[in-house]
Amino acid sequence: MTSGSTTGFHAPRWMRVTLLAITWFNLVSAAGGSIAVATGSLESLGLSRSLLEGSIFPDYLWPGVILGVVVGGTQLLPILAIRARLDVAWGLFATAGFGMMIWIFVETGVIRGLSALQFIYFGTGLAQCVLVMLVLGIWPRPLLRREGRG
């Protein structure tokens, strides 16, 4: 990255490629999960409606729609913005990462029980946020570097 640049387009290729790969993974997962959840396909695999007891949802239709529109949409936007080389892409990547982590927090509050997938998707959201900070150069390298004493 060039000195003073905040666009991120000049960040190391591995950072940009990894960020895009995670975002595509999250987008495809949200799209597929949305369809499976909203249509009730996951109930045949053990995703019981009893997990929603005490929530505002009588079935998985609306959680599936929200997953597709909100989570999938926030993952799609930075992909489109990076393709157009818009500086806003980096903020959208961070939004997508935070959105994924928030989705998992809310999901664990609504659905009783934990799943390994929740840890995986929380991790992908966290990775998106960390990679954005690395791409923009706002994460110190080395991590524990100290400011010089004056």
Secondary structure, DSSP 8 states (H G I E B T S, - for coil): --TT--S-TTS-HHHHHHHHHHHHHHHHHHHHHHHHHHTTGGGGGT--GGGGTTSS-SSSHHHHHHIIIIIHHHHHHHHHHHHTT-THHHHHHHHHHHHHHHHHHHHHHHSSS--HHHHHHHHHHHHHHHHHHHHHT-S-SSTT------
